[in-house]
């Protein structure tokens, strides 16, 4: 008997290792949810739908998910409990939605809600990344070319000028000195840069310091508007969806805090939860009764505070939150377009300015030599 218990314990531990660290890309998760929803919406029983999906998918991670869920369902373990075995794939939002709809035997509807939420999140990330991809690529390639130029081309030209014994202009001398400095300290500079990146990453991810990084990032010049609107769009969309599907407001706020994934905003939402748990008005926590305070803190803008105040009188918060989420998404589109339009020429001008400076630094001694010859 003890041997069988030991075997079962080993199997459970292996299963935990197999599922706990399992990951899935956003696209793969959306594909999985879409296929699952399509089959359930066709009135195919959940176990049969999962069996069909095993044969249709080639993704090993998705096959593992389906196998675990099927095994759990055969043991009369609910779907909501089964997906908790994959914490890196299915979040608290997914669990709460499925929990609500399992009670009404409408699992297909819950899968559709999760799918739509994932699609919106992916679309939002793509929009924001799209604003930065082009400038980052151009800047990275330019820095690489300029570094190679300074490290390998300038030294050869320097030797030529030394042999010619030409008086070098200040700009040329500066570029030569910069090249010498980089050649002598390239290893130290690379190590220092790697260390800075490591420290920033640690500061960004460590539990004790992440809140300060997240607080600064939403106040960063130029991009703070985009980042803040992204957070607010995710928050209002998640909160509205949860409330619309019957999740109580305390629980909805708690889940929305996790969905936001910004520790500074999480802390602010946790304050709201504590506030309304004491039977205080939601709108008071958003400083609706004090315009100076709302401008001072500016964590949640006036429009969100206003719709919460309206909800307390009309009880239509879910619809209002979803609408304001759509508004933020449209504003993000406009910000991304304006940023792309503004950044691209600025990057090009900046890069070409550096290139022309280097070219002039090389050519100026030649011009001086020509003047000397003519004179």
N, C-alpha and C positions, 0 to 999 in steps of 0.2 A: 504493500500500500504506500509506504514511504517512497519507494522507488518511482512509482507512477506520479506521485505528487512532485517529486524532483524533476521528472521529465516534463510535466506540465509547466512547472515554473521556468525551466530552461526555454521551452517553446514560447512562453509569454514574453520573456526577456528578449529573445531573438526577434519576435514580432515587434516589440517596442523599438528596438534598434532599427528595424526595417522600415518602420512608419514614421518615427519621431523626426528624423532628419531628411525625410523624403521631400523633394522640392519639385515645383512645376512652374514653368513660365506662365505669364499672364495669358499669352495667346493659347497655350496648350490647355489651360484651365477653362478658358472661354469655349474652346472647341469641345472639351469634355462636357461642359454644362449645356451647350447648345444641342449636342447629340442626345444627351440624357433627356433634356426637356422635349425634344422632338418626338422621341419614342414614347415618353409618358403622356404627351399631349395626343398621341394616337391611340390612347387607351390600352397600351401594352402594360401588363403588370410589371412592377418595379424590378423583380428578380429576373424576369424574362428580358427586360430592357437591358439590364446589366450584362446578361449572358450574350446578348447580341453585340453589345459594345466591345466585349473582350475579343471577339473574332474580327471586328471591324478596325480596331485601333492597332497601330504599330508602335505606339509609345510605351516603353517598358514601365515608366512611372504610373501612367494611367492604368495599365493592366494590373499593377500592384494594388492601386487604390480600389479598383473594381473587385479584385479577388478578396480583399480584406472586407469590403462592404458586404459582398455576397455571403461570405462566411459568417459575418455578424448577424445578417438578416436571417440566415438559416438557424442561428442560435437564439432567435427572437430578441436580438439586441437592436434597438432603434437606429435609424439613419443618423439622427443628430448625435448620438453617442459614438457611432462608428466614425464619423468625420473628425471627431475630436482627437483621434489617433494620428491625424496629420496636421499638427499645429502650424506648420510652415506653409501649408496650402490653403486650408480652410480656417478662416478667422472667426472671432466671436460674433461678428455680424451674420455670417453664414449659419452658424449654429442657432442663433436666436430666431432667424427667419424660418428655418426648417422646423424648429421646435414649435413655433406658432401654427404652421400649416399642417404639421403631422396630426394635430388634434382634430382638424377638420377633414383629414384624408385628401388633402390637395397638395401633395408633395410637388407635383409638376409646377404649380404656381410659385412655390418657394424657389425652385430651381431657376425659373424664369426671372424672378426678382434678383437673385444673386448674379445671374448671367448679365442682366442689364447693368447692374452696379459695376461689375468687372469691366464691361465694355466702356462705360462712361469714364472709369478711372484710367483705363488704357488710353482712351482718346485724349483725355486731359494731359496725361504724361507726354504723349506724342506731340501735342501742340506746344508744350513748354520746351521739350527737347529740340523741336524743330527750330525754335528761335535761336538756339545756341549752337547747333551742330555746324552750320556753315562758318560762322566766325571762329569757332574753335579749330576746325580743320585748317582754314586759311592761316590762322595765327600759328598753329603748331608747325605746319609745313614751312612757313616763313622763318620761324625761329630756328628750325633745323637747318635751312639753307644759309641763313646769316651766320650761324655758329660754325658751319663747315667753312664758309668763306673766310671768317676771321681766323680760324685755327689753321687752315691749310693754304689759302691763297695769299693772305696778307704777309705771312712770313717770307714767302718767295719774293714778293715785291719789295719787302724791306731789305733783303740782301742785295737786290739790284740797286736800290737807292744808296746803300752804304758804299757799294763799289763806285757809283757815279759821284759820290761826295756832294750831294745836292742838299741845299738848305731846305728843310721840310716845313711846310706851313703848319700852323698849330692844329688844325683839324686832322691832317695826316698823321702828325706826331701822336695825337690823342688816340687815333684808331690803332696805330702801331703799339702804343703802350697798353691799350686794352687787349690786343692780341697776345702780347707777351704775358700779361697778367693771367689771361685765361689758360694759356699753355702751361704756365708754371703751377696753377692752382686748380686745374680742371678736376682732379680727383677729389680734392677737398670740397670744391663747389658742388660736385655730384652727391657726395656724402651729406653735405649740409642740406641740399635740396630734398634728398630722400628723408632726412631726419625731420625737416619741417613738414613734409607731407604726412609722415608717420604721426607727428605730434598733433597735426590738425585732425587727422582721421581718428586718433585716440580721443581727442577732445570732443569730437563730434559723436562718437559712439559710446563713450564711457557713461555709465548711469549717473554719476555725480556731476559731470560737466556738460552732458548733452543738453540740459535745459538752458544753460547759458548760451550755447551755440545756437540752439533753436530760437532763443529770444533775439539774438543779434541778427540772425539770417532773415527774419521777417521785417527787420528795420534797415536792412542793407540798402544803400543808395541805388537808385535806378530800378533794380530788380525786386525791391520789396513789394511793390504793388502787385506784380505777377505772382510772387510766392504767397502773399497773403490772400489774394483772391482764390488761388488754388486750394489753400487750406479751408477757407470759408465755403467754397463750392462743395468740397468733399463733406464737410461738417453738416451743412444744411441739407444736402442730398441724403446722407445717411440717416440723420435725425428725422427728416420728413418721411422717408421710406419706412423706417421702424415704427414711428407713431401711426402711420397710415395702416400698418398691418397689425396693429393691436398691442404692440410692446409698450409697457408703461413708461412714463417720461423719465423716471430715475434710471431705469435699465437702458433706455434708448440713449440717454446722455452718456452713460458709462461706456456703452459700445461705441458710440460716435467718437469718444475721446481716444479710443484705441485705433479706430479707423484713420483718424487725422494724422497719427504718427509724428506729431510735433510735441515734444515734452512741455514746452512753454504753454501751448494751448491746452494740452492735457491737464496741466495744473489749474488753469483758469476754469476749465469745464468741471473739474473736481470740486472747485470752490462753489460753483453753481449748484452741483448735486447736494453738497452739504447745506447750502442755503435753502433750497426748496424742500429738503428733508425736514427742515425746521418749520415747515408750513409758511415760508415767506414767499412773496410774489417773485416769479421768475424774472419779470421785467426790472425789478428793483436791483437785482444783481447785475444787470446790464446797464445800470446808471441812467435809465430812462427818465427818472425824475430829477436828474441833475446834469444839465447839458455840459457844464464845465468839466465834470468828472468823465463823461463819455469821450470828450475831446482829449482829456489828459491821458486816459488809459488806451483808448482807441483799439482795443483788442477785438471787440465786436462792434462794427459800425452802427450808426444810428438807424439804418434801415432794418437791421435784424432786431435791434431793441424795439423798434416801432411795431414790427409784425408780431412780436411776442406780446406786446401790450395789447394789440388788437385781438390776439388769440384768447387772452384772458377774459375778453368780453364776448367773443363770437365762437370760440372753440373750433377754429378752422386752421390750427397751426400746421398740420401736415401739408395741406395744399399750398399754403403760403410759403413754407420752407422750400418745397420742391420748385415753386415758381422762381423764388429768389436764387436758388441754385442754378436754374437755367439762365437767369440774368447774369450771374457771375461767369458762367461758361461763355456766354456771348461776349462779355467784357474781356475775358481772357483771350478770345479770338482776336479782338481789336488790338489789345496790348501786344500780342505776339506779332501781328502784322506790322504795327508801328515800330516795334523794337527791331524786327528784321530789316525793315526799310531804313531805319536810322543807323543800325550797327554795321551793316555790310559796307556802305561807302566809307564810314569812319575807319573800319579795319583796313580797307584797301589803301586809304590815304596814309594811315599810320605806317603800314608795312612798306609802301613805296617811298615814304619819306626816309625811312631807315636805309633802304636800298640805295636811294639817290645820294644820301649822305656818304655812304661807303664808296660809291662810285666817284663822287667828287673828291673824297679824301685820297683816292688813288690817282686821279687825273691831275690834281692841282700841281704836283711837282713837275709833271710833264709840261704843263703850260708855262711854268717858271723857266724850265730848261729852254723852251722855244723862245721865250722873251730874251733870255741871255744870249742865245745864238744870233737872233736878229739884231740885238743891240751891239 
